[in-house]
Amino acid sequence: MGGLSSLPDYAEDIEIEKRGSPFTRQFIIEFRSTPIEIEKWIKNSKRLKTNKPRIVGETKVYEILPGENGAAGGRVEVTGNKVLINMSWS
């Protein structure tokens, strides 16, 4: 999914929202997991493992550049044990 690994095996409270038009798609995915599982997921995600996050308060924000599997880009936000993924395709 746009250079991101599959969700951790121990992901909980998974919410998925799909938006878009005939020409675009946007997926917003939110889940919770342990900090250790989230760190493993980041290290297994091609577009995150070498990406340096911007720190906003207690949130790590990873900007995902376009290119992987036709993705137009997006962002991943990690706050404690919660992850929010917002990716787009066109």
Secondary structure, DSSP 8 states (H G I E B T S, - for coil): -TT-----TT-EEEEEEEEE-SS-EEEEEEEE--HHHHHHHHHH-TTTTT---EEETTEEEEEE-S-GGGEEEEEEEEETTEEEEEEEE-
